[in-house]
Amino acid sequence: MSIARIHTAQPGVLRGDIVTIEADLARGLYSFAVVGLAGKAVEEARDRVSAAIKNSGFKNPKSENQKLVVSLAPADLKKDGPLFDLPIAIAYLFASGTLKGNVDKTLFIGELSLDGTLRPVRGVLPAVVAGKKAGFTEIIVPEGNQTEAALVEGIVVYGAKTLSEVIDHIDHSRETHQLLKPAEETELSGDWFDTHIRLEDIKGQESAKRGLIIAAAGLHNILMAGPPGTGKTMLARAFQGLLPPLSREEALEVTAIHSLVDGMREITSAPPFRTPHHTASYVSLVGGGTSPRPGEVTLAHRGVLFMDEFPEFDRRTLDALRQPLEDRVVNISRVKGSECFPADFVLVAAMNPYRGTEDGSTDYAASMMSTYKGKISGPILDRIDLWLNVPHVDYDTLTNVQEVGDETKHAREQVFKSRERQRRRYKDCIANVNSRLSSRELEAMVQLSKEIKETLRQSAAKLNLSPRSLHRLIKVSRTIADLEDSDEILTPHLLEALQYRVKL
C-alpha cells in the first residue's frame, strides 16, 4: 500500500487549473472517500471507476478490505465534471500496485463508462493549454476529444478508447503493453466562412449592404430598422460571411469557450454567430448562476451577437449589454465567486419600428419613439455605431433577374484590404481595428485636418453629440477612409459616417 499521485486539470473559461489527485490505501473495511471540494459528478465517480476497473479485467476495489481516500488538490478549488474518472482510476491502480510506470509529466482526462470505455468530456482545450503551461509533455484524453486537444502545439496528445488501452500504454512491464499513437496536430482552415445567405441573394438594400461592409471592416456595432420582411435577418446572416477568418490564437480562444460551455464547437476559424431569442433571460445573455457561467455575450466572443426584435428583449437584459459593449468583458459577481468573462463581439441588432406591418409613415424615429418608448435606453443606443435603414423594396427590383456579380467576394476583398491597413497602422497599439481604439489611441493615431475638425465642431453643436458619439463618428469615418484607401479622413468620409448616426 502506498500513495499515488496523478495529474489532471479543472478547465475554466480561457484558463485551467492543474489538479493533483492523490490516492491512499489502508487496511480496513471497504470505503471510498473523495475529498477536496468535489462536485456531485466527481463524487459519483466512485461507482463508475469501480465498475470500469472491474470490467477492464482487474480486481474490483469493492471486493478488497481496504480504505481508499482520493484527495483532489488544491483543496480550495471547486472540482466539477466527469473528467476526473480516468485520473482517479489510474491513481487507484498505481496505489494498489497493479500499475507501474512513470507518469510525472502526463496529464489524464476522461469520463469512464461502466465497461471501461472512455467518453468525451467538456473543456478539454483549456485543460490542455493549462497542462502545457505547467510543463507537462503529454496528455491522454478520450478519442472523441483527440482532435480538439491536438489544436495545442508543444504537447503530445494521445487519444484512447478504453481504460485498458491507457493501462497498456503506461505499464511497459505488461505483456499487452502497446503505446498509443500520438495525434497529429489539428490544422485550421484559413478560408472565409460561406454562409447560406450571401449579399447577392438580397435584392436592393444597397445602403444597408454598404453599412455591413463598413461594420465588417472596422468591427462596428449595427442597428437595422425597417418594416417586417424587408431583409434584416438576411443581411445579418450575410454579415457573418464578410468577417475575415479568425487567427489561430483567436480560434483557440473561441473553441476553448465553446468546449467548456456547450460541449464542442466545430473546429473552425469561422467567427461564431449567436442568435438568442428575445425571450432569453438576463442570466442566459450575460452569464451568471450560483457558480458563475458564461452567457451568450461570451459565446459570441470574436464573432457576432445577432439580436432580432431588439426592443422586445427585457429592458434589464438590454441594459446589461453596457459593460460588454464598452469594455469587451463581463464581470459576474456571486457569493460563491467572481468571474471575468471575455465578450469581444459585434452587436447586430434588428427591429421593426411598427407594431403592425407599416403605418404609412417613413419617419422611423417618430414611429419607434411612440411604439417602443422607454424600451431601449440612451446609453445602449449611444454604443451603436451604425444605424441602417432597411425600407421596403419595390416590385421591379425584387423581380429583376439581371445577372449580378459576386458581391460577397468583392466585399471580402474590401474588408481584407481595410483590415490590413488598420493592422499596419496599429501595430504598436493594443487595438487592431478602428472601433477598438481607446480615446488616447484615437487622438494619437488618427490625425484630423483643420477642415475635418471644423466640420466635426459644427456637427457636434448642431446634433448635440456626446463625447462618445463624437469619438464613434471619427472611428467610423476612419474605417470609411480605409475602405477608400485614403491615408487621411476626408470630408466625404465624414459626411457618409454622419448618415449612419443613430436617429433618435
Steps between C-alpha positions, in 0.01 A plus 500: 500500500631844405399846390469562126494842335336566163437834330201639316351847444180682592405707191371856516420770244828568316695342786543180697633394839726200552355254751710237678311181582645303791378148580574337835414140595478370856377173650150484640141462392440622146437871458560739212522870595563794268615821671600842367186703425366246250174563314219247461636358174841441663348328803304269270830398337546244779249259350597566139869447574442179697285349224739608224801346679311172558377479139849574368629172650632619836389437858196698602604753768179416686612138544810601695513567875649845472431863561556714193537877536527712187613857558458772238750782551489796534219439748349849468441472123153386395523180293211406278427279203562135407848563357656382831391135445808392306763661726328361813502150349868529405586633847328202665678248276837658584422508873398133499818394318310373198653761270861609460654777294613862496219750452648807669472704178169353383154652536190277504147607403192292428162364612468123546206286397421201719667270248823704500433695181617861498235763425576852368478783753463877495780749543788294363663787310548739797619201706765414239615864487533499879701177486739639244556817706568285807775309321324171421627328186209269417130461565266202467140583404198310366527433129199726440696797640823422315451741209410786732795436734741483205433867424758586767859496380792383715333212686454138384135395490387138523141397434380181670180299459509303826660489844686185395671687215619766744637234739680315219654830388633589846625163632797377294521179707164366384486235230229701326710819509433712192561870460215721390545681171570874541240724340603715209476874554157629400516756222261791469372612164569862414211519254214747531179361643229455238154564640187372330398864449730720290481870415398429141197306626354821646317717248547873543600637844827639359538749784464225761752283314747785501445534874574130550831535315598797717404308814700192395805711414510681837297263724231761562168429672190516280132568550270427203151652497224429254159341447468120523605296198746750355814286547641594843560139605648412159739794529607383847564148372699633207706716736667194655645412160666844475712454813857378436599157637626498857871475565620177662519667843148642465362166377654326802332753731160445339531121490609492866190697606259282304677181607430586863150649471311304236710188458670553167507757225595396152874550472515787256642848458154642423384774742213378722146622430258498793128577471327503841119516495341818629357305795854413616560574867750745643723215626494309170613813315779638719575197719456427868359227722600382846838402362558763228466364147542681166201627304429581136724809498798276584396230252499775235860597590697585181180474300147635462214535749182538294201627697186496289197696624742701712243707694309185596782389729451577867620851594727362775651253253581772247653726763732216599667540161659829608814350650579241229440757225735746670765285669482182287470293820221421744555474875275257689504520881327243720533382859692191387744694286562762235595447136607727216391355166615626158228660286663660196222477241324703232140579591259472208152608613182507292166654577167581343393859582134404462276269698317392187637487148533871428305808602574696183763714666859514379615672817651196673617704797154636577338159450746330730475767767125451523509121473807407702525800730716416796600154372856587395704726725711787374831347618436191286412703190810710565709186451354429154741608224283460189124550460389328177158565350355192330187626317259315274640394161286579196358224284717572196819460704381174655410346163811621320680187376800686364834329568684651793865456578647327801425777750622291793840438343545870419392598853745253653784648297410847627479381860831314479687799357350729762595263782856481369527879501377510858732220608804685365389833647429360847791254521623670818153541657288269708215546251523354151182644346350848504202428727725366778714814532509667840459878517876539552585273204238675286659839566852370437435281194224685308610842382227746397537793263373849588211457256391173662531645850277792402240264347509291816453810716197609300352149505552462874330835566209444263432134591590534868748210480639354821878444529444128439290575192768735370772238542278241337445733204877539454553122517232429239646775277844342536360162392334655196830668412675161528248346262577780254881448542537850642775586748293774657135567571342720233175694511303241293605229747377703795173592328432133420568407862250766612231329291536189715458673836225380732186692405323542831 
